[in-house]
């Protein structure tokens, strides 16, 4: 897959932030655990947020793997460019006018 195809397959539209607001998040300094029967609701919210966090951490890990691959590919291409440039310059020197002058004249 080409680099542009890989780039086009990644879209910021794919990143969606879930709604994180709850009735409890509006007043974070209140002890909501004292509210009767709400402990299970709060525990469920925390569990759900942990699952969302785990999913995001997994996506970040995958993205870091892709970024490492891109950095590696970039370095390989830079090395290839330098090698091509080096060989091109070597061959340019071979066709230089100085190489056409006999050694006796140069001496």
MARVORO-574822 format. One line per 5 residues: number of its first residue (from 1); their letters; for each residue x, y, z of N, C-alpha, C, O, CB. Coordinates in steps of 0.1 Angstrom, whole numbers. Glycine has a CB too. Layout:
# MARVORO-574822
NUM = a = X:Y:Z:X:Y:Z:X:Y:Z:X:Y:Z:X:Y:Z  ...
***
This chain:
# MARVORO-574822
1 = xxxxx = 9:-12:0:0:0:0:9:12:0:19:13:8:-10:0:12  6:22:-8:14:34:-9:12:43:3:2:41:11:11:42:-22  21:52:5:21:61:17:8:69:16:1:71:26:33:70:18  5:75:4:-7:83:3:-20:75:6:-29:80:12:-8:90:-10  -20:62:2:-32:54:4:-33:51:19:-44:51:25:-31:41:-4
6 = xxxxx = -22:49:26:-22:47:40:-27:59:47:-35:59:57:-9:43:46  -22:71:43:-26:84:49:-41:86:47:-48:90:56:-18:95:43  -46:83:35:-60:86:32:-69:76:40:-81:79:42:-62:84:17  -64:65:44:-72:55:51:-74:59:66:-82:54:73:-66:41:50  -65:68:70:-66:73:84:-73:87:84:-69:96:77:-51:75:91
11 = xxxxx = -84:87:92:-92:99:92:-94:104:106:-97:96:115:-105:97:85  -94:117:108:-97:122:122:-111:120:125:-115:121:136:-92:137:123  -120:118:114:-134:116:117:-136:103:124:-147:101:130:-141:116:104  -126:94:123:-127:81:130:-126:82:145:-130:73:152:-117:71:124  -120:93:150:-118:95:164:-130:102:170:-133:113:166:-105:103:167
16 = xxxxx = -138:94:178:-150:100:184:-148:99:199:-145:89:205:-162:92:179  -151:111:205:-151:111:220:-165:108:225:-175:115:221:-146:125:224  -166:98:233:-179:94:239:-184:105:248:-176:113:254:-178:81:246  -197:106:250:-202:115:259:-198:111:273:-202:99:277:-218:116:258  -192:119:281:-186:115:294:-194:121:305:-192:118:317:-172:119:295
21 = xxxxx = -203:130:302:-211:136:313:-221:127:319:-227:118:312:-219:149:307  -222:128:332:-232:120:340:-238:130:350:-233:141:351:-225:108:347  -249:126:356:-255:135:366:-245:138:378:-246:148:384:-267:129:372  -235:129:380:-226:130:391:-214:139:387:-208:145:396:-221:117:395  -211:140:374:-199:148:370:-201:163:371:-191:171:371:-195:145:356
26 = xxxxx = -213:168:372:-216:182:373:-212:187:387:-209:199:388:-231:185:371  -212:179:397:-209:183:410:-198:173:416:-201:165:424:-222:183:420  -186:175:411:-176:165:415:-172:165:430:-166:155:434:-164:167:407  -174:175:437:-170:176:451:-180:171:461:-178:172:473:-166:190:454  -191:166:456:-202:161:465:-199:146:466:-196:139:457:-216:164:459
31 = xxxxx = -202:141:478:-200:127:481:-213:120:476:-223:118:483:-198:124:496  -212:115:464:-224:108:458:-226:94:463:-237:88:461:-222:108:443  -215:89:469:-217:75:474:-227:74:486:-232:64:489:-203:69:478  -229:86:492:-239:86:503:-253:85:498:-262:84:506:-237:98:511  -255:87:485:-269:87:480:-273:72:479:-267:64:473:-270:94:466
36 = xxxxx = -284:69:486:-289:55:486:-292:49:472:-298:56:464:-302:54:495  -287:37:470:-290:30:458:-282:35:446:-284:29:435:-304:31:455  -274:45:447:-267:50:436:-252:44:435:-246:47:425:-266:65:437  -248:37:445:-234:31:445:-232:22:432:-222:23:426:-232:23:457  -242:14:429:-241:6:417:-241:14:404:-233:10:395:-253:-4:417
41 = xxxxx = -248:25:404:-248:33:392:-234:39:390:-229:39:379:-258:44:393  -228:44:401:-215:50:400:-204:39:396:-196:42:388:-211:56:413  -206:27:402:-196:17:399:-197:13:384:-187:10:377:-199:4:408  -209:13:379:-211:9:365:-205:20:356:-199:17:345:-227:8:361  -206:33:360:-201:44:352:-185:42:352:-179:44:342:-205:58:358
46 = xxxxx = -180:40:364:-165:38:365:-160:26:356:-150:27:349:-161:36:379  -168:15:357:-164:3:349:-165:7:334:-156:3:326:-174:-8:352  -175:14:330:-177:18:316:-165:27:311:-160:25:301:-190:25:313  -162:37:320:-151:46:317:-137:38:316:-129:41:307:-150:57:327  -136:28:324:-123:20:324:-123:13:311:-112:12:305:-123:10:336
51 = xxxxx = -134:7:306:-134:0:293:-131:10:282:-124:6:273:-148:-6:291  -137:22:283:-134:32:272:-119:36:272:-113:37:262:-142:44:274  -113:37:284:-99:41:286:-91:29:280:-81:32:273:-96:43:300  -94:17:283:-86:5:278:-87:5:263:-77:2:256:-92:-8:284  -98:8:257:-100:8:242:-91:19:236:-85:17:226:-114:10:238
56 = xxxxx = -91:31:242:-83:42:237:-68:39:239:-60:42:229:-86:55:245  -64:33:250:-50:29:252:-46:19:241:-34:19:236:-48:24:266  -55:10:238:-52:0:227:-50:7:214:-41:3:206:-63:-11:227  -59:17:211:-57:24:198:-45:32:198:-38:33:188:-69:33:196  -41:38:209:-28:46:210:-17:36:207:-7:40:200:-27:53:224
61 = xxxxx = -17:25:213:-6:15:211:-5:11:196:6:10:191:-8:3:220  -16:9:190:-16:5:176:-11:17:167:-3:15:158:-30:2:171  -15:29:171:-10:41:164:5:43:165:12:46:156:-18:53:168  10:40:178:24:41:180:32:31:172:43:34:167:28:39:195  26:19:170:33:9:161:33:14:147:43:12:140:25:-4:162
66 = xxxxx = 22:20:142:22:25:129:32:36:127:39:37:117:8:30:125  33:45:137:42:56:137:57:51:136:65:57:129:40:66:149  60:41:144:73:35:144:76:30:130:87:31:125:74:24:154  66:23:123:68:18:110:70:29:100:79:28:91:56:10:106  63:40:102:65:51:92:79:58:94:85:61:84:54:62:95
71 = xxxxx = 83:59:107:97:64:109:107:55:103:117:60:97:99:66:125  105:42:104:115:33:99:115:34:83:125:34:77:111:18:103  103:34:77:102:36:63:108:49:58:115:49:48:87:35:58  106:60:66:112:73:63:127:72:63:133:77:53:107:83:73  132:65:73:147:64:74:152:56:62:163:59:56:151:58:87
76 = xxxxx = 145:45:58:150:37:47:150:45:34:159:44:26:141:25:45  139:54:32:139:62:20:149:73:20:155:76:10:125:68:19  152:79:32:163:88:33:176:82:29:185:88:22:164:95:47  179:70:35:191:63:31:192:60:16:203:61:10:192:50:40  181:55:11:181:52:-4:184:65:-12:191:64:-22:167:46:-8
81 = xxxxx = 178:76:-8:180:89:-15:195:93:-14:200:97:-25:171:100:-9  201:92:-3:215:95:-1:224:86:-10:233:91:-16:219:94:14  220:73:-10:228:64:-18:227:67:-33:237:67:-40:224:49:-15  215:70:-37:213:74:-52:220:86:-55:227:87:-65:198:75:-55  220:96:-46:227:109:-48:242:107:-49:249:113:-57:223:119:-37
86 = xxxxx = 247:99:-40:261:96:-40:266:90:-53:276:94:-58:265:87:-28  258:80:-57:262:73:-70:260:82:-82:268:82:-91:254:60:-72  250:91:-81:248:100:-92:259:110:-93:264:113:-104:234:107:-90  264:115:-82:275:125:-82:288:118:-86:296:124:-93:277:130:-68  290:105:-82:302:98:-87:302:97:-102:312:99:-108:302:84:-80
91 = xxxxx = 291:94:-108:290:92:-122:291:106:-129:296:107:-141:278:85:-126  286:116:-123:287:130:-129:302:134:-130:306:140:-140:279:140:-121  310:130:-120:324:133:-120:331:126:-131:341:131:-136:330:130:-106  326:114:-134:333:106:-144:332:112:-158:340:110:-167:327:92:-145  321:120:-160:319:126:-174:324:141:-173:322:148:-183:304:126:-178
96 = xxxxx = 331:145:-163:336:158:-162:347:160:-172:353:151:-177:342:161:-148  348:173:-177:358:176:-187:373:173:-182:381:171:-191:357:191:-191  375:173:-170:389:170:-165:393:156:-168:405:154:-170:389:172:-149  384:147:-169:387:133:-172:391:132:-186:397:122:-190:375:124:-168  387:141:-195:390:141:-209:405:146:-212:410:143:-223:380:149:-217
101 = xxxxx = 410:153:-202:424:159:-204:434:148:-202:433:141:-191:426:171:-195  443:146:-211:454:136:-209:462:138:-196:464:150:-192:463:135:-221  467:128:-190:475:129:-178:487:137:-180:491:145:-171:479:115:-173  493:137:-192:505:144:-194:502:159:-193:511:167:-188:511:141:-208  491:163:-198:487:178:-198:484:182:-184:488:193:-179:475:180:-207
106 = xx = 478:173:-176:475:176:-162:488:177:-154:489:185:-145:466:166:-156  498:169:-157:511:169:-150:518:181:-153:529:184:-148:519:156:-153
***
